[in-house]
Structure formats: C-alpha cells, structure tokens
Amino acid sequence: MDAIHHASPPRRAGPWKWLLPLLALLGLAYCGWQAKNGRMQERPAATPDAAATPVVATPSRAQPQLDLRTADGKVNVSGRLPSASEKHRLLEALGTTFGTGNVVGDIQVDPAAQPAGWMDTLIKLLPRLKANGLRMAFSGDRIDLDTSAMQQAQRFEVSRLLQGELSRFELSGLFDPGVAALDGLASGYGAADLTAALNQTTMTFESNSATLSPSSREILRIAAKALAGAPDGTHVVVGGHTDSQGDPVANLALSRQRAQAVVDALVALGVPAGRLSARGHGSNQPIADNRTGEGRAANRRIAYTVK
C-alpha cells in the first residue's frame, strides 16, 4: 500500500500582518502633526557662557554729608541727607541749641542717599558742641574734625567726647593729648620721651572685644610714625589693662588680646615687629577707683613701658 501524503491547507493572513504597518503610519502622521503645531521637543539652544554675559553694576547709593561750623554763637550747616524728616529733625535740634535765628545754611534732601548713622548721636551731643571755632565734616562713616580755632582745653574736651561717643566711625583731626605730645617730640627723642607721649594717647575698642574701633586709626598712624622713628634698639612693651568687673581670668585674656591687637596694628603700619611686644595685666594694676564709672574707664587702658 502506498502511503498517502496529506497536503496542508493554505494559512490565512493573521491580523498582525496589517496592524503593524498601520501603527507605523499612524506614528508618522502623529509626529508630523506635532511638528506642525510646534509641540515637538527640541534640544535647548546652547546657553552663552556666563562669563561672556556683561554684568551691569548696581549704582552705589550716595553718602550722607553734613558740614557744621560754629562761630560767634551761630552755626552754619550744609550737606545732604536722605529724607526731609531727618533734615527737619536736625534743624529743629540746632534751633533748640543755638536759637532758631542763629542757624544759617541749607541742607539738600537726596532720597537716594544712605541713612546717616551718626545723626542720633550728633543731635544728643549738640548742647556740648556749642564752643566757637568748631568744624565737623561728616561723609558716610568718616568724620573730619577741626578744632584749631578753639582753646586747647576745649579741643581736648571735644575730641575726648567725640572719640567716646562716635568711636564706631573713623575720626580724623582728634586733638588727643598724646597726639599733641607725639607731634611735639624733639629731634633725637629717646625711648622715655616716646613712651611718655604714647601713654597720653587713648585707644578705644569695641565693647568686650579686642577689636580696635575706627576712631583709633588716626592715633595709631601717628603712634606708628613715632615708633618707627625711635632710635635703634628701642623696645616698647604694650600692656593691656581692664577694670575689675567680670571674671578675672576672662579679663586677663581680654587684656592680652587687646595689647596684641595694638601691636599687630602698629606693625601693619610699618613699625618693626622686633620693636614691640604685648603683655596682658587684667585688672591687677588699677590706676583709679574701680567703684566709680570714671575710675573703671581710666583702668581700661593701653599702657607703654620700655623693656
């Protein structure tokens, strides 16, 4: 018997044969539609180098300014303040102190100017600044003082007052007794004359800090010049002293830090480092009564001795 081979019936085309091409066509059509409507995601344009982008500087605000001069019981005032209220407040205080008819001059109002950080203190001090011949020029954080037309005692008093009350500002023109003594040193002065003059100067610091206040900068510059001009071999010990209030150990540390701050400032101004050394004494060497505010202020000092 011959074997009989059964032929397989022909296969029908499945649905996938047509579905895949249809999906591809639909995908192409969708992409074309998105491109037409601007919805296709594109690679972001290259960002220019930030360093190449020009930087527009913000204009700095103008400094507040004030020029005040006293003569013959009158006060001449001019300058620039940030607001009409500040101008009115100052003129009112000047009128109260000198008399309304004795206030001469004009103050411009510039809303772009910075606030005058010295205004409150100046107004408070005006009754003590009535002496003839006083000139004060305020510009930002700097105050230029001219007392050359005043009597010596008044010059010392005004300078001491301003250094104490406006110590956070840079003060130029202080008539400190030590400054006068340093300026008056005779040619060929020795270590003893130098330290005697230095011990009449006043250095001020920020409260409970070893940071020298801006009001000490001019005195430091004058002291540095005198120290740099001293004879070779001169060695000065800068001593820090405190009052008796507070912890003795903390006071000793603060006195050392303040003495070192003065040494560092003088060296930065050109004094040879080998000419100076710092020493802290805390409250162990008072020169006044610690039971009074005036005595404690006198005990908080920088003193100079010859090694």
Salt bridges, closest charged atoms under 4 A:
ASP67 OD1 - ARG69 NE 2.97
ASP67 OD2 - ARG135 NH2 3.00
GLU86 OE1 - ARG89 NH2 2.98
ASP106 OD1 - LYS87 NZ 3.65
ASP120 OD1 - ARG89 NH2 2.80
ASP144 OD1 - ARG142 NE 2.97
GLU165 OE1 - LYS124 NZ 3.01
GLU170 OE2 - ARG142 NH1 3.36
GLU170 OE1 - ARG217 NH1 3.18
GLU170 OE2 - ARG221 NH2 3.81
ASP232 OD1 - ARG275 NH2 3.71
ASP243 OD2 - ARG300 NH1 2.70
ASP289 OD2 - ARG291 NH2 3.02
